[in-house]
Amino acid sequence: MKSIKYIIILFIVFISNNFNCFSQNKSKIMTNITSEFIFDTASFKQCHASTLVELKDGRLLAAWFGGSYEGATDVNIWISF
């Protein structure tokens, strides 16, 4: 009977610690600093394979392929930060 009580207590402690960690992480993830477009009108017809990366200084770098269509000879890699 004692072992069941210990298991229940350990389970409650485990669950309460995990909920506390989730709530702390959620507030950091859901912070919205700013929202804006990189440009209004692109100089290319299509873009694909976009990605974002955070730089060491905290800025964001966006990169994507842009050209007349995927696989065309005029496709270039575009970046903005």
ABEGO torsion letter per residue (X at the ends): XAAAAAAAAAAAAAAAAAAAAAAAAAAAAABBABBBBABABBABABBBGBBBBBBAAGBBBBBBBBBABBGBAABBBBBBX
